[in-house]
Amino acid sequence: MQPEATATSTWRSGIEGRSIEWIPPDERHGKVRQQGPFWFLCNFHPLTVALGLVGPTLGLSLLWTIVAVIAGVLFGTVFLALHGSQGPNLGLPQMIQSRAQLGYRGVVVILFAAVFTFLGYNVVDTVMIDAGFHNLFGWNSTITGLGVGVGAIVLAVWGHDWLHRAFTVMFWVSLPLWLILTFGALFGGSGGAPVADLGFRTSAFVVMFTIGATYNITYAPIVSDYTRYLPVNVSSRALIMTVYWGAAIAAIWMMALGAWLGARFGVADTFVGIHDATNAVMPWAGTVLVVISGLALVSTMGLNTYSATLTVLTAIDCFVPRFSTPLRRAITAVVLGAVSTAIGVWVVHDISAAISNALLIMLYLLAPWTAINLVDYFIVRRGHYDVAEILNPGGVYGNWAWRGLTAYGLGVAAEIPFITLTFYHGPIARALGGIDIAFAVSLVVAGIAFYILSRRFTAACTETTPISLRARPRPHTAPGATAKENTP
């Protein structure tokens, strides 16, 4: 029996012809080495630089900010990279895979959090570009915001391969310009003077560690979206390491530059700081870098819109099987892109508050999910899943998987006393002087809870099929059908 052919890899004019369905072997393409520049550019832009500014703003010295960033990024990127190996193995987008842990319909619980994450980043990016380009060039904020929104939508509509192409181009174009700024930072060519009264503060150090970890953990729900077209026989170890170091090096580099801009210049606007510091090393280089890095940020907005689209279609498919088509994927991308653009242009204007609260809320919602997903994939089922059953409304994974949902609920509940937001401080967080360790608590609680609960899986839950070139999705069946009725 051959895999069910529901679409081709290209639709029209190179537009991706697939949506959330399984990618068959004859449509797999790409190399592991291409994932390095892709995930590098995901963090190789001004938003990452802006996060590095937080340390000096809180009174943390340049050295201690960089130490906290390195520790946080190296920790958080582990979770992002581990998800990368799931794409080639399962041939599915990241979030639809979570049906195996949460159920065919139960997965909607985390899908809302994922969509909030993707669109939240786009709102922050839009506000940041608007403010930076207005302050530097006097550009109209509304027109700028609409322009970057359209660019992101176009990339999301064209889909997977065009996103990879755009990221590769932007990586090589922007790399020399960032090297110029880095040269100035290392050898004093950018001027400026150290900001006084910076040193070590425990709470500030923990904040920077959390930011470093958070940033890449929040990418975890999208990783397989961009590795699922790789051939099934690629080395999982090589893929994990390539994704890991691509994402980690760029995040550390950009946040370190942000920390330097904050400690040396007291920068408030990231684009202005990048512009002035780079121009001090090489005239006009700063202007070019600002424009190029803005385009790189638009590319990541396209990535966010694309993944949000796949996630929304997954949510709809939970209740309306086979809803997703290439045309509906394109329409959904336009709608989601328009929503995030409108919010960024006309609703949100305080970039600092937007970044702070959005990042933390994303982390609180996603940390328990990533723990559950990885424990299931690497420890419980060890990569053995039946793709057909993941796509089957009446499959062995059930509609509402109580084990995963219970573990997720426990993970979120465990966070509440530790949460630190501008509008809420948990009792334990207050006792710790504002130090926020909620995400770490959630990772441990959710992961352990799921492992304990899954030790009592029934045979139907554990009899899964190793994914190979023989893997194939079975046709959808009515939601009321049972797994037994749909087993050939």
N, C-alpha and C positions, 0 to 999 in steps of 0.2 A: 504493500500500500504506500503510495507516494504522499508527501506532505500536501496539505490542502493549499492550493494556489489562490490566494485572495487578492494579490496585487503583485506588481513588479517593482523592482528596486528604483526605477525612475518612472515618473508620471509624464510630465510635459516640460520641455525646456530644461531638463536636468533636475526638476523638482522631485524630491524624494517620493517614491510611490508606496511607501509602507508607513504604518502608524504604530500601533501597539502590539501587532501580531508577531509571531515567531519568525525569525530570519532564517530561511533554509540555507543549507551549506553552499549551494551554487551562487548565492548572493553575498557570501562573506568575502571581505576584502580588507586590505590594509595591513600594516606591519606594526609590531609592538613598539618599535623605535619612534613611530609617529605620535605615539601617545605622550612622549616626553615634552615636546614643544607645546602640544595642545594644553596639557595641564599646567605647564609653566605659564602660558599666557593667561590662563584663568585667574592667576594672581598677579600678573605683571602689568599693573595699571594703577592709577591714582587712588582708587578706593583703598587698596591695600596700604599705600603710603599713608593715607589719612588715619588708618588705625594705629600706625606707629606714633602719630602725634600725641596719642592719649597719654603715654607714659610721662613725658616731660610736662604735660598739662597738669598731671597729678603730683608733680614734684619729684618724679623718678629720674635719676641721672641717665645719660646716654648709655653708659656701660650696663647698668642694671636693667634698663629697658630692653636692650638687645639680648641680655641673658634670659630674661623672662620670655621674650618672643621666641628665641631658639627653643627653649624647653617646651613652651606651649605648642608651637608649630610641629615639632618633632613628635609630640604625643598625639595631637589631633589628627595629623595626616595618616597615622596608622589606620584609623577607621575608614578614611576616604579610600586609601589604596587597596585595602582588603576587599572592598566592594568591587573594585575593578575587575577582578578575576571572574566575577559572576556573569558578566556580559557575554563573553565568548562561550562559556559553559552552558548557559541557559538560552541565549539568543533572544532575550526579552529586555524591555526597558526596566529600569531599576525598581520602580514602585510596584509594578504589577507582580513582581516576584514575591512581594510580601504577602500575597494571598496564601502562600504556604504556611506562614506563621499566624496570620490574623484571620484568614478565611476569605472566600470569594467576595463577600460583601463587607466583612469586618475590616477590610483594608481601608475603607473610606475614612476610618477614624484618623489614620495617619496621613491620608492623602490631602486633607484640608491643611494640615500643618506644612506639608511639602509645598503646596501651592502658595501659601502665605510666605514661605521662605523665598521662593523664586521671584514672586512679584514684589516682595519687600525689598529685595536687593535692587530690582529695577527702579523702584521709586527712589531709593537712596541715590542710585547712580544718576538718575535724571536730575534730581535736585542739585547734586554735586556739579555736574557738567553745566547746568544752567547758571549757577552762582559763579563758578570759575570763569567761564567764557564771558559772562557779563562784566565781572570785575576787571578782567584783562583787556577785553576788546570792545566792551560796550554793546555786545550783541543782545538783541531782544530775547529775554528769557523764555517767553512763550514759543517763539519761532524755533529757538534752539532745542527746547524740550520736545516739540513736535517732530523736529528733524531727526533727533536721535531715536525717538520712538519708532518712526517709520523705518529707519535703518535696521533696528532690532527686529521688527516684524518681518521685513523682507528676508533676513537671514533665517528666521524661524520657519517661515513658509517654505523656503527652498530646502531646508532640512539638513540632515546629518552630514552629508559629504561637503556641502557648501560651508557649513560651520567649520569643519576641519580645514578646508582650504583657506578660509578667512583667518583662522587662528594661526596657521603656518605663515602666511604672508605678514601678518601683524607682528609675529614674533621676530622675524628677521629684520623687518623695517625698524622696529622700535629698539631692538637690542643695542645697536651702536650709540643711540642717543642716551639711553640709560647709563651706558658705560661712561659717557662724557660726564654726566652728573656725579657718578660714583667716583670718578677720578678726582673731581673737585672736592668731594667730601673727604677723600683719603689724604689728599696732598695740599689742602688748604686753598685751592684755587677759586672757591666760591665765596670767599669773604665771610662776613658775619662775625659775631662775638658770642661766647658762651653765655647762656642764660644763668643768672645767679640763683642760689638757694636750691639747687637740685642735688639729690642724694638718694639714699635708700629708704623706702617706706614700704612696710610689709603689705599693707592693703593695696597700694599701687602696684607692687610687684605681682600680687595674685591677680589683680585686674588684667594686667598685661599677659600673664600666663593664660588666663581664661580667654582673652581675645585671640591669642595665637592658636589655642586649641579649637575654639569655636569656629573660627573662620573656615578651616578645612573640614571640620565635622559637618558643617551645614552644606557642604558640597556632596556629602555621602549619598543623598537621595537621587543624584543625577549620574553617578559614575557609569553605571552599566548602559545608560542611554547612549554613551559615546564609545563603548567597547563592544557592544552587542553585534556589530558587523564584522568583528575580527574572526578569522577562522577558528573553529572549535579546538584545533590541536595546538594552539599557541601555548607557550610556556606560562603557566600561571605565576610562577615565581618571578620570571622576567617582567611580566606585565605589572605585577604588584610593585616591584622595585622601580620600574620606569615611571609609573604614575606617582609613586611616593616621592621620589627625588625631584621630579618635575614640579609638582605642587609645592613641596617643602622649600626648595631653594628659592623659588620666586617669592614666596610669602616672606621668608626670612629677609631676603634682600630688600624688598620693597618696604617692609615695616622698619627695618634698620635705617633706611633712608628717611622715612618719616620721622623716626626718633631723632635722627641727626638734624633734620629741618626744625623740629620743635625745640631741641636743646640748643641749637646754634643760632637760630633766627627768631624763635618764638612765633613760628608760622601759625596763622589761623586758617587761611584758605590754602588748601593743598595745591591747587593749580597755580596760584600766584607764587607760592614758595618754589615749586618745581621750575617755573618759568624764570624767576629772578636768579635762582642759584645756578641754573644751567647756563643762562646768558652770561653770568659772571665768568664762566670758564671759557665759553666760546660764543661770541655774539650771534644771535639769531637761532642758535641751537635750542635754546629754551623755548622759543616760540614754536619751532617745528616739533619739539618733543611734546609740548602741551597738546597740539593738534593731533599728532599721531597717537598719543596715549588716550586722548578722548575717543578716537576711533576704535582703539583696542577695547575701551570700556563699552562702546556700543556693541562690539562683537560678543562680549560676555553677556550683555543684555539680550542679544539674540539667543545665546545658549540658555539663559534663564527662561525666556519665553517659550522656547522649544520644549524644554523639560516640563514647564508648567502645562503646556498643551498635552503632552503625553499623559501627565498625571490626571488632568481633568477628564480626558477621554477614558482613562482607566476607571475613574469614579463612575462615569456614566455607564460604562460597560458592565459594571457590577449589577446594575438594575435593568439595563437595556442591552443584552448581549448582541454582539456584532454591530454595534452602533458606529464604531470607528471606521472611516474610509479616508483615503488621501485628501479628498475634497473637504471633508469635515475637519480633518487635522488642520488644513490651511485656514479654514474659517475660524476655528477655535483660536489659532495663533493670532489672527487679526483682532479678535475680540479681547483676548487677554492682554495683548500688547497695547491696545487702545485704553483699557482700564488702567493699567499701571502707568501709562504715560499721562493720562488725565489726572491721576492722583498726584504724580510728581510735579506736574506743571501748575495745577490749580489748588491743591489741597495742602500738601506738606511743604513747609518752607524752612523749618529748623533742622539743619543737617545733623547737628551734634546729637540732638534728642532722638532723631530718627535712627541714626546708626546705633546708639547705645541700647535703646529699648528693643529695636528690631533684632539685633544680633542675639541678645540674651533670650528673648522669647523663642526665636528660632532654635536656639540651643536647648532650651528646656523641653521643647516638643520633640526634637529629633534625637536627642541623646538616648532615651530609652528604646526608641525604634532601632537605632543602629546596633545597640547591644543585643537585642533580641534577634535581629536578622543575622548578625555574624555568629552568634552562638549556635543558631540553628544550622547555618550553612557549613561552618567549619568543625563543629563539635557534635551536634545531634545527628544531622543527616549527611554530613561530610560531602557535600556537593551533589548528592543523589536526589534528583527531583524528577517528577514526570511532568514535562511541559504540557502535555495534553490535559492533564488534570488541573494544572494551574489555570488553563483557559476554559475549563469545563465548569459551568455553574452548579452541576450536580456532582462534582468530583470528590475525590477522597479527602481533600483539604477542608471540605465543609464550607458553609456560608458564613458562619460566625465561629471562629476558632477560639474557644474560651481560654485556652492556655496562653496564647499570645496576647489576647486582649487583657487578661488578668495581669500578666506580667507588665504590660505597658501601663495599665492603670496604677499598679504599685510603684512603678518607676516615676511616674508623674507625681503621685501623691508624696513620695519620699522627698521630692525636690522642694515642696512648698515651704517648709520651715527654713530652708537655706537660700531662698530666692532674694535677690537684691535688684530692684528696679527703681526708677525715679519715683514711682507712685506706690510702691509696696516693698517693705523689708520684712522678711520672715523672722520669727523670734530667734532662731539660732544664728541667722546672719547678723542680727543686731548684737547678739552676745559676742560674736566674733569680730565686732568692730566694722561691720560692713563687708567682710570678706565673703565672696560668693563661691561656694564649692558645690552648688546644687547639681550641676551636670555630672560631676564625678560620682556623687552619691547615686544619681539616677542610673548611670552606666552599670554600677555594681549591683544595685537592687534589681533592676530589670533583667540583667543578664543572668544572675543567679536564680531569680524567680522562674524565668523561663526554662532554665536547665533542669531545675528540680521538678517542675510540672511536666516537662516533656519526657522525663524518665518513665512515665506511666502511659506513654503513647500506646494506642491500640495497634493491632497489626495493620489496619487500613491506613493508619497515619505513617507507618514506617516502611511499608512495602513500596518503595519508590524505585524508579528506573534511572540508572546512571545515564546522563545525557551524552550522546555520541552522535556520529553522523546518521545513525538510524532514528534518532529522536524525531518525532513528528507530532504536531497537534492534531487532536481529533476534532470533529465538528462540534459546534455548540449544541447543547441539549436544553430542554426546558428546565427552568430553575427548580422545579419540583422533582426532577429525575434523580435517581440515586447513582452512586458510583458503580454499583454492581451492574445496573442497567446499561451503563455506558462503557463497560469494559469488553473489548472485542474477544 
